[in-house]
């Protein structure tokens, strides 16, 4: 896990450039994850993506996060559909809060994100290598296509 995560700089929109898709978000396009600090320490989360193509209907999920490890702020619990919680580990965040890696403790699920809709291939590979160094299984990890603006009426989400 990251040694320490400052919550306020971590808030905002992240572009998902790589992930281990679940049955809910197979073949994601234009995936973003946005965090907003809410009352009682909750973190309102909005995960958006298009399934299968840039033209597909946008899907939106709203899990709610809560910092679990207050010493580091790097371990959260995410509550999905108001029913079940899952651990959410911030494995890495760079000093400028421009790139982050998030994972599940079972090391089978991971997300590679940045603040920009574009990521250089070498940076993507460098971040992916950090997941490998942490023994994450990337056999189902996929690169997430990003194309912004989506159409003439949309722009990339603001940070």
Rosetta silent file (secondary structure, phi, psi, omega in degrees, C-alpha in Angstrom):
SEQUENCE: XXXXXXXXXXXXXXXXXXXXXXXXXXXXXXXXXXXXXXXXXXXXXXXXXXXXXXXXXXXXXXXXXXXXXXXXXXXXXXXXXXXXXXXXXXXXXXXXXXXXXXXXXXXXXXXXXXXXXXXXXXXXXXXXXXXXXXXXXXXXXXXXXXXXXXXXXXXXXXX
SCORE:     score description
SCORE:     0.000 S_00000001
   1 L     0.000  160.085  174.088    0.000    0.000    0.000 S_00000001
   2 L   -62.997  146.005 -179.871    0.958    3.612   -0.331 S_00000001
   3 L   -62.842  -42.400 -177.959    2.728    4.900    2.783 S_00000001
   4 L  -157.133  135.307  176.912    0.339    7.827    3.159 S_00000001
   5 L  -120.457  125.131  173.829   -2.497    9.259    1.068 S_00000001
   6 L   -84.275  122.250 -171.828   -3.708   12.809    1.578 S_00000001
   7 H   -63.770  -50.265 -175.265   -7.459   12.614    1.120 S_00000001
   8 H   -58.802  -46.602  178.124   -8.221   16.069   -0.315 S_00000001
   9 H   -65.676  -23.029 -179.905   -5.678   15.913   -3.178 S_00000001
  10 H   -77.162  -22.335 -179.098   -6.915   12.384   -4.000 S_00000001
  11 L   -65.666  160.252  179.382  -10.491   13.612   -4.502 S_00000001
  12 E   111.502 -166.246 -174.471  -11.723   14.463   -7.993 S_00000001
  13 E   -95.565  135.305  174.311  -11.809   12.619  -11.297 S_00000001
  14 E  -120.814  138.166  174.951   -9.424    9.858  -12.332 S_00000001
  15 E   -92.021  127.742 -179.827   -9.327    8.297  -15.811 S_00000001
  16 E   -84.911  114.155 -179.421   -9.127    4.510  -15.707 S_00000001
  17 E  -100.534  -17.839  177.659   -6.427    3.425  -18.179 S_00000001
  18 E  -156.076  146.046  179.963   -6.176   -0.187  -17.090 S_00000001
  19 E  -163.115  165.655  168.344   -8.242   -2.513  -14.942 S_00000001
  20 E   -99.630  102.483 -175.978   -9.306   -6.020  -14.147 S_00000001
  21 L   -65.419  150.700  172.797  -12.930   -5.859  -15.295 S_00000001
  22 L   -99.480  179.130  177.841  -15.706   -7.441  -13.261 S_00000001
  23 L   -63.678  -21.327 -179.126  -18.825   -9.043  -14.719 S_00000001
  24 L   -81.144  -25.877 -173.854  -20.474   -5.606  -14.428 S_00000001
  25 L  -131.415   41.542  176.526  -17.944   -3.658  -16.484 S_00000001
  26 L   -61.230  142.675  177.093  -16.498   -6.000  -19.113 S_00000001
  27 L    53.936   55.090 -177.986  -14.864   -4.227  -22.083 S_00000001
  28 E   -75.025  145.062  173.812  -14.979   -0.719  -20.563 S_00000001
  29 E  -129.558  144.931  178.433  -14.437    2.420  -22.660 S_00000001
  30 E    50.498   43.888 -179.984  -14.017    5.992  -21.342 S_00000001
  31 E   -78.928  133.501  173.898  -14.018    4.767  -17.751 S_00000001
  32 E  -134.302  152.820  175.101  -13.641    7.394  -15.039 S_00000001
  33 E  -130.425  124.722 -178.896  -13.815    7.233  -11.269 S_00000001
  34 E  -118.862  139.170 -179.448  -14.635   10.390   -9.300 S_00000001
  35 E  -121.505  139.315  177.658  -14.364   10.860   -5.555 S_00000001
  36 E  -139.842  125.677  179.276  -15.985   13.529   -3.411 S_00000001
  37 E   -69.326  127.877 -177.926  -15.583   13.875    0.341 S_00000001
  38 L  -118.015 -171.229 -179.144  -19.013   13.828    1.980 S_00000001
  39 H   -68.061  158.976  177.005  -20.343   14.026    5.528 S_00000001
  40 H    56.174   28.335  177.115  -19.261   11.622    8.267 S_00000001
  41 H    76.112    6.478  179.004  -16.061   10.791    6.390 S_00000001
  42 E   -74.654  153.106  177.262  -17.872    9.105    3.537 S_00000001
  43 E  -119.665  106.495  177.599  -16.455    9.307    0.023 S_00000001
  44 E   -70.732  127.548 -175.922  -19.108    9.636   -2.649 S_00000001
  45 E  -120.979  138.679  175.277  -17.855    7.735   -5.677 S_00000001
  46 E  -128.087  116.052  177.457  -19.054    7.851   -9.264 S_00000001
  47 E  -108.066  120.438 -179.181  -17.778    5.220  -11.679 S_00000001
  48 E  -120.704  143.563  175.331  -18.728    5.851  -15.316 S_00000001
  49 E  -163.750  165.430  173.812  -17.963    3.778  -18.388 S_00000001
  50 E  -117.047  128.513 -173.902  -19.313    2.692  -21.743 S_00000001
  51 E   -89.477  113.280  172.066  -19.527   -1.056  -22.263 S_00000001
  52 L    95.547  -25.261  179.782  -18.058   -2.343  -25.524 S_00000001
  53 L  -166.627  166.946  177.266  -17.592    0.901  -27.475 S_00000001
  54 L   -69.811  -22.227 -177.276  -17.340    4.673  -27.261 S_00000001
  55 L   -90.784   -9.954 -177.920  -20.891    4.920  -28.626 S_00000001
  56 L   -64.564  158.619  177.437  -22.489    2.581  -26.076 S_00000001
  57 L   -61.409  139.277  178.753  -24.828    3.936  -23.432 S_00000001
  58 E   -71.456  132.398  174.732  -23.010    5.292  -20.410 S_00000001
  59 E  -104.118  142.781 -178.340  -23.259    3.104  -17.319 S_00000001
  60 E  -134.586  134.087  174.860  -22.924    4.721  -13.896 S_00000001
  61 E  -124.939  151.283 -177.352  -22.333    3.185  -10.469 S_00000001
  62 L  -129.768   66.693  173.732  -22.250    4.970   -7.115 S_00000001
  63 L   -68.168  159.458  178.567  -20.337    2.996   -4.496 S_00000001
  64 E  -117.613  126.133 -179.137  -19.659    4.777   -1.212 S_00000001
  65 E   -99.643  159.553  174.509  -16.171    4.699    0.259 S_00000001
  66 E  -149.663  133.842  178.439  -14.933    5.119    3.790 S_00000001
  67 E   -66.673  125.779 -178.847  -11.338    5.312    4.963 S_00000001
  68 L   -95.239  -42.818  178.937  -10.623    2.132    6.915 S_00000001
  69 L  -104.731  100.042 -175.528   -6.985    2.761    7.878 S_00000001
  70 L   -77.423  -13.010  175.663   -6.846    6.322    9.194 S_00000001
  71 L   -69.579  -41.843 -176.408   -3.074    6.163    9.802 S_00000001
  72 L  -109.064  -21.996 -172.197   -2.289    5.919    6.097 S_00000001
  73 L    60.750   14.259 -175.828   -5.657    6.723    4.426 S_00000001
  74 L   -98.598   -4.880  177.645   -4.572    4.095    1.876 S_00000001
  75 E  -121.686  118.533 -179.945   -7.064    1.403    2.848 S_00000001
  76 E  -116.616  169.591  166.201  -10.741    2.050    2.217 S_00000001
  77 E  -120.860  131.431  177.529  -13.921    0.020    2.226 S_00000001
  78 E  -108.685  126.870  178.869  -16.233    0.503   -0.737 S_00000001
  79 E  -100.349  124.213 -177.005  -19.910   -0.277   -0.271 S_00000001
  80 E  -107.980  132.006  176.795  -21.669   -1.409   -3.437 S_00000001
  81 L    56.219   21.462  179.255  -25.424   -1.198   -3.992 S_00000001
  82 L    67.966   10.824 -172.452  -25.819   -0.496   -0.275 S_00000001
  83 L  -112.591  -54.550 -174.184  -25.370   -4.217    0.347 S_00000001
  84 E  -127.647  152.913  179.294  -21.773   -5.395    0.528 S_00000001
  85 E  -111.268  149.998  177.272  -18.395   -3.851    1.213 S_00000001
  86 E  -135.325  145.085  176.149  -15.074   -4.636   -0.406 S_00000001
  87 E   -67.859  146.571 -176.387  -11.537   -3.609    0.529 S_00000001
  88 E  -138.786  107.952 -175.384   -9.998   -0.930   -1.668 S_00000001
  89 E  -104.782  124.971  172.637   -6.245   -0.455   -1.367 S_00000001
  90 E   -85.719  105.021 -173.487   -4.456    2.587   -2.728 S_00000001
  91 E   -80.188  -32.611 -174.678   -1.218    0.881   -3.680 S_00000001
  92 E  -158.609  140.430  167.207    0.566    3.882   -5.140 S_00000001
  93 E  -145.366  133.215 -179.227    0.004    7.566   -5.768 S_00000001
  94 L   -74.175  166.989 -173.367    2.693    9.839   -7.148 S_00000001
  95 L   -64.273  -23.681  178.981    3.695   12.993   -5.283 S_00000001
  96 L   -93.463    0.484 -177.395    1.664   15.231   -7.630 S_00000001
  97 L    56.468   43.259  177.127   -1.476   13.074   -7.356 S_00000001
  98 L  -103.858  -24.326 -178.717   -1.473   12.606  -11.144 S_00000001
  99 E  -135.119  142.941  176.549   -1.191    8.785  -11.195 S_00000001
 100 E  -146.677  155.597  172.724   -2.528    6.094   -8.897 S_00000001
 101 E  -125.254  133.187 -179.622   -2.785    2.332   -8.607 S_00000001
 102 E  -126.171  144.637 -179.743   -5.613    0.718   -6.683 S_00000001
 103 E  -149.057  171.762  174.828   -6.016   -2.946   -5.874 S_00000001
 104 L  -103.047  146.463 -178.326   -7.838   -5.622   -3.944 S_00000001
 105 L   -59.989  -21.873  178.953   -5.931   -7.562   -1.257 S_00000001
 106 L   -73.862   -6.616  177.919   -6.437  -10.841   -3.166 S_00000001
 107 L    63.889   19.875  177.652   -4.110   -9.353   -5.841 S_00000001
 108 L  -104.536  -12.616 -179.000   -6.466  -10.427   -8.633 S_00000001
 109 L  -127.814  134.581 -179.432   -8.074   -7.030   -9.220 S_00000001
 110 E  -151.543  156.688  177.597   -6.307   -3.751   -9.963 S_00000001
 111 E  -134.168  137.595  178.029   -6.912   -0.337  -11.497 S_00000001
 112 E  -117.732  119.586 -172.645   -4.378    2.004  -13.119 S_00000001
 113 E  -134.961  156.438  174.383   -5.576    5.611  -13.266 S_00000001
 114 E  -141.458  169.533  178.493   -4.406    9.119  -14.089 S_00000001
 115 L   -80.129  -13.011 -176.134   -5.794   12.631  -13.986 S_00000001
 116 L  -108.433  147.745  176.669   -5.513   12.943  -17.760 S_00000001
 117 L   -70.707  -10.008  178.625   -7.566   11.172  -20.441 S_00000001
 118 L  -117.732  147.268  175.306   -4.267   10.354  -22.165 S_00000001
 119 L  -142.453  133.356  178.729   -1.332    8.336  -20.879 S_00000001
 120 L   -67.274  145.284 -179.490    1.957    7.683  -22.645 S_00000001
 121 H   -55.655  -42.428 -178.278    2.669    4.024  -23.378 S_00000001
 122 H   -66.344  -35.529  177.457    5.908    4.092  -21.389 S_00000001
 123 H   -68.703  -41.787  177.577    4.146    5.581  -18.336 S_00000001
 124 H   -58.094  -47.448 -179.305    1.377    2.984  -18.607 S_00000001
 125 H   -65.852  -37.948  177.535    3.979    0.182  -18.705 S_00000001
 126 H   -60.983  -44.469  179.969    5.911    1.723  -15.798 S_00000001
 127 H   -69.554  -39.128  177.188    2.773    1.764  -13.647 S_00000001
 128 H   -61.180  -38.518  178.276    1.802   -1.738  -14.732 S_00000001
 129 H   -61.090  -34.912  177.965    5.268   -2.889  -13.666 S_00000001
 130 H   -63.683  -34.453  176.043    4.562   -1.533  -10.172 S_00000001
 131 H   -67.839  -41.790  178.412    1.550   -3.877  -10.011 S_00000001
 132 H   -61.787  -43.274  178.702    3.725   -6.803  -11.098 S_00000001
 133 H   -61.533  -25.435  178.587    6.280   -5.887   -8.408 S_00000001
 134 L   -93.965   12.933  175.597    3.451   -6.066   -5.865 S_00000001
 135 L    65.788   32.431  175.225    2.599   -9.597   -7.117 S_00000001
 136 L   -80.738  138.297  177.575   -0.706   -8.655   -8.765 S_00000001
 137 L   -81.256  111.710 -177.849   -2.121  -11.188  -11.230 S_00000001
 138 L  -104.440   20.923 -177.889   -2.561   -9.243  -14.472 S_00000001
 139 L   -63.056  -26.392  178.559   -3.758  -12.171  -16.591 S_00000001
 140 L  -113.391    7.539  179.691   -7.167  -10.489  -17.030 S_00000001
 141 E   -69.087  134.184 -178.735   -5.948   -6.884  -16.789 S_00000001
 142 E  -127.248  152.260  172.605   -6.964   -4.805  -19.829 S_00000001
 143 E   -81.841  135.289 -177.192   -6.077   -1.408  -21.195 S_00000001
 144 L   -98.898  117.296  178.243   -9.123    0.869  -21.154 S_00000001
 145 E   -66.054  138.267  176.777   -9.594    2.948  -24.319 S_00000001
 146 L  -125.418  132.514  178.020  -10.160    6.668  -23.714 S_00000001
 147 L  -144.110  110.500 -176.731  -11.487    9.064  -26.367 S_00000001
 148 L  -129.887  145.680   -6.205  -12.427   12.621  -25.406 S_00000001
 149 L   -67.192  157.262 -178.793  -14.518   14.561  -26.072 S_00000001
 150 L   -68.515  -39.037  174.742  -17.057   11.782  -26.460 S_00000001
 151 L  -154.559 -172.865 -174.917  -19.098   13.849  -28.912 S_00000001
 152 L   -67.210  -12.908 -177.442  -19.599   17.493  -29.792 S_00000001
 153 L  -105.292   -3.593 -178.592  -21.562   18.130  -26.585 S_00000001
 154 L  -119.695  154.794  172.966  -19.222   16.555  -24.042 S_00000001
 155 L  -127.228  167.589  176.336  -15.789   17.315  -22.738 S_00000001
 156 L   -63.099  141.538  179.221  -13.489   15.305  -20.556 S_00000001
 157 L   -57.775  144.773  177.775  -14.569   15.511  -16.909 S_00000001
 158 L   -74.862  154.472  178.948  -12.828   18.205  -14.884 S_00000001
 159 L   -66.384    0.000    0.000  -10.438   17.224  -12.158 S_00000001
